[in-house]
Amino acid sequence: MDDKEQIREIIRDAVRETLISLGVDIEDPIALQKDFAHLRTWRESTDSFKTHSVKAALFTLVSGAIGLIILWFREDIFHIK
């Protein structure tokens, strides 16, 4: 066995031990891929939720500001004559 093969074997063992210590079933890579796909879907959905929440908050603030301006121009809120 040459040096490159020894290095590859050491790396292979290190990766295998790391995955096992993280609780990954190394005998079923398809399940791991599905788990990562699920995590990606979860992350994308939370990112979408954050975006929609920010848009809703901005819409509410802008609508309130516009309503306040309209009321101010109608002189209903400050009773300016």
N, C-alpha and C positions, 0 to 999 in steps of 0.2 A: 504494500500500500504506500503510495507516494504522499508527499506533504499535502497536496491539494485535496486528496481524498480524505486524509485525516482531518483537515480543517473543515471540510464539508460535513463529515460525520459529527464533529464536535458541535458545529452550528446546528445540525439537525437535532441532536440530542438536547441542546439548550432551548431551541424553539419548542420541542415536544414537551420538555419539563415546564417551561413557562406556560404553555397553553393548558397543561394538566393542572398546574397550580392555580390557574384562573378559573378552573371548573369547566373547561371546554372538552367536549367529547371528541377526541381526535380521530375516532374510528368512524364518525358520521359527519363528513364535511358538508354534505347537503343541508343537514339541519343547521349547521353553523351559518351557512349562506342565507338560509331562510330567517334565522334570528337577526342577522345584520340587515336584511331587507326590511324586516319588521321595524327595526330601530330607525332605519332611514325614513320609512313611512311615518313613524311617530314624530320624528324630528321635523319633517316637512309639514305635517299637520299643525304642530305647535307653532312653527314659524308663520304659517298662514293665519292661525288664530291671533297671534300677536299683531300682524299687519292689519287684520280686520278690526281688531280692538282699537288700535291707534286711529284708524280711519273713522270709526264710530265716535271716538272721543273728540276728534277734531271737528267732525260734522256737528256734534252737539254744541261745542264751544262757538263755532262760527254761526250756527243758527241762533244761539242765545244772543250773541253780539249783534247780529242783524236785527233781531227782535227788539233789543234794547235801543238801537239806533232809531228804528221805526217809532217806537214809543216816545223817544225823546223828541223826534220831529213832530209828533202829534201833540206834544206838550202834556201828555197824560201822566208821565212819571215824575216830572220835576215841577209841574204847575207853574211854568214860566208864562207870564202874560205881557 
